Amino acid sequence: MVIKSVLSEYSSTPPDQPGRVKIDADGPLYDLARVKALAANEDQILVWTAKCRKDVLNLFDSDLVQVAELIQALTTADYIDSEWCENGRGALAACDAYRIRRQETIPATGRSMTVSYFVKFAIGKTGRLVLMVSCHV
């Protein structure tokens, strides 16, 4: 597989192998306050992979306002790790992965339960977009 380009702001040497590859980092690659500032405007969120588009459609009916709200609720304690991710079209992004747990009322039952969301994103090379790579439960 030939990698055409790195589309994330973080662009240290990408891996030679295909697929997701962990990045040895002491913490997030992107300042969470900066990501939140970008994501405050849902027009600055780009759902970057086909799987993420499908997941956002299923979870939120493609409503990026709800994706933005998830990002706004993240804390540094929610950080999992960082890894290189592909978009399926030969481009790479260095991403931070987070897990957030929220209490939500399930419409079908009216009961409250804890829902864990996993989100993975990068800041785009221009510094003006949040590239959403993953958003699922």
C-alpha positions in Angstrom: 0.0 0.0 0.0 1.3 3.4 -0.9 0.5 6.2 1.6 -0.3 9.3 -0.4 -0.1 11.8 2.5 -0.3 12.6 6.1 -3.3 14.9 6.7 -2.9 15.5 10.4 -1.2 18.4 12.0 1.1 16.0 13.9 3.2 14.5 11.1 6.2 12.8 12.6 7.4 9.9 10.6 4.5 7.7 9.7 4.8 3.9 10.0 5.8 1.7 7.0 3.1 -0.9 7.8 -0.6 -0.5 7.0 -3.4 -0.3 9.5 -3.5 1.3 12.9 -0.1 1.7 14.6 0.3 3.0 18.2 2.3 6.2 18.6 4.7 6.2 21.6 3.6 9.4 23.3 3.6 10.6 26.9 0.1 11.9 26.4 -2.3 13.3 23.8 -0.8 14.7 20.6 -3.3 17.5 20.5 -4.1 20.0 23.3 -7.7 19.1 24.3 -8.7 22.7 24.9 -7.7 23.5 21.3 -9.7 20.6 19.9 -12.7 21.7 22.0 -12.3 25.2 20.6 -12.3 23.9 17.0 -15.2 21.5 17.7 -17.3 24.2 19.2 -18.3 25.0 15.6 -19.7 21.7 14.1 -18.7 23.0 10.7 -15.1 22.5 11.7 -15.7 18.7 12.3 -15.0 16.5 9.3 -16.1 12.9 9.6 -13.1 11.5 7.9 -13.7 7.7 7.5 -16.5 5.8 6.0 -17.0 3.7 9.3 -17.1 6.9 11.3 -19.8 8.4 9.0 -21.8 5.2 9.4 -21.4 5.2 13.2 -22.4 8.9 13.5 -25.4 8.3 11.3 -26.5 5.4 13.5 -25.8 7.1 16.9 -26.8 10.7 16.1 -28.6 10.7 12.8 -25.5 12.5 11.4 -26.0 15.4 13.7 -22.5 16.9 14.2 -23.8 19.1 17.0 -24.1 16.0 19.1 -20.5 14.9 18.1 -19.4 18.4 19.1 -21.1 18.0 22.5 -19.3 14.7 23.0 -16.0 16.4 22.3 -16.8 19.3 24.6 -17.5 16.8 27.5 -14.1 15.1 27.2 -11.5 15.6 30.0 -7.8 14.7 29.9 -8.6 11.7 32.2 -10.6 10.3 29.3 -7.5 9.9 27.1 -6.6 6.4 26.1 -3.7 6.5 23.6 -2.6 7.8 20.3 -2.2 6.0 17.0 -1.8 6.4 13.2 -5.0 5.7 11.4 -5.9 5.4 7.7 -9.0 6.8 6.0 -9.2 3.9 3.4 -8.0 6.1 0.6 -4.3 6.1 1.2 -4.1 9.0 3.7 -2.9 8.9 7.3 -3.7 10.9 10.4 -2.0 10.8 13.8 -5.0 10.5 16.2 -5.8 10.7 19.9 -8.3 8.2 21.3 -10.6 8.9 24.2 -13.4 7.1 26.1 -16.1 9.0 27.8 -18.9 7.6 30.0 -22.2 9.5 30.2 -25.5 8.9 32.0 -28.2 8.8 29.3 -31.9 8.1 29.3 -32.7 5.3 26.9 -35.8 6.4 25.0 -37.3 2.9 24.6 -37.3 2.2 28.3 -37.1 5.6 30.0 -34.3 4.2 32.2 -31.0 5.9 32.8 -27.8 4.0 32.1 -24.1 4.6 31.6 -23.1 4.7 28.0 -19.4 4.5 27.0 -18.4 6.4 23.8 -15.1 6.0 22.0 -13.9 8.9 19.9 -10.7 9.2 17.9 -9.7 12.4 16.1 -6.8 14.5 14.8 -6.4 18.1 14.0 -6.1 18.6 10.3 -2.9 19.8 8.7 -4.2 23.3 8.3 -5.1 23.5 12.0 -8.7 24.5 11.2 -10.5 21.1 11.2 -11.1 18.2 13.6 -10.8 15.0 11.6 -13.1 12.4 13.2 -11.8 9.0 12.7 -14.0 7.0 15.1 -17.1 7.7 17.1 -18.9 4.6 18.5 -20.2 3.0 21.7 
